[in-house]
Amino acid sequence: MKVNAISEHFAAEVSGIDLREPVDGATRAELNRLWGRYAVLVFRDQPLTPPQYGQAVQIFGELMQQNSTKYTLPDHPLIGFNSTNDLPRKADGSLRVRGENYHTDHSNWPAPPKATSLVAVQLPSSGGDTQFVDVRAAYDDLSDELKARIARLRSRHVHESSRSPRMMAKLSAEQQAKSMLQPLVIRHPESGRLALYLNTARMEGIEALAPDEGFDLINALYDHATQAKYEYRHSWRLGDMVIWDNRSVMHQANADYDPAEQRFMYRAMLKGTPLVAAFS
Ligand SMILES: [Fe+2]
């Protein structure tokens, strides 16, 4: 197995492993160590069937049901999919993709998924990259004053914030009612590293701050964390499997590909635990 770091702060490409085959305990431990360090792992040339994908992704944890059962494979309900065919079009004919601004998945759940993963099954001829930013490095770079100011703040994450920059998918009433007060700064349960926890589509201001002040703070932190220096941009190849840590990075999708072309990805999520506040 070979490991190559692919951006300055985080993300690594792992080669020399065939994820269609079960891995032994030592390999499993090493992959988890790498994932903890790099937060985004890229495996090229993995033409996985849904059951093989389910097995591969569980090297890192336990599969969970995603919030939209509409987009799961009929024979494999824990494997979701993203397909061009299901995407609504904007007035100008371009695609409205899910995840089109930086976010962390299902952040309005009491225990958001610790990981999300995608496998590229069909790709457009160009575009459709997925971008990641390292919210641990972004936190580390904040001034001491700002760190002190935000240390104990919390935000209520709802299905769709009143100031969300994008329209969220319509889900069941039960799913849309989910809301959770989450720390603004979290501590990773394994590595202990601190990170910003942001999702502008779901954060309904900041608890204890007036609405405008809260949203201004969220937007300032978002602008800071989404600078190019914290970014890894993944250009997909067929058979890529990528897995990322939702407590260490934010991600976003791109709607920049031809709506007539097909982009089809399997998506899996791994069960998480309630987030840990960095400071109590
Ligand atoms: Fe997402």
Residues whose N, C-alpha, C, O or C-beta is under 5 A from the ligand:
A	BS01	LIG	G99 D105
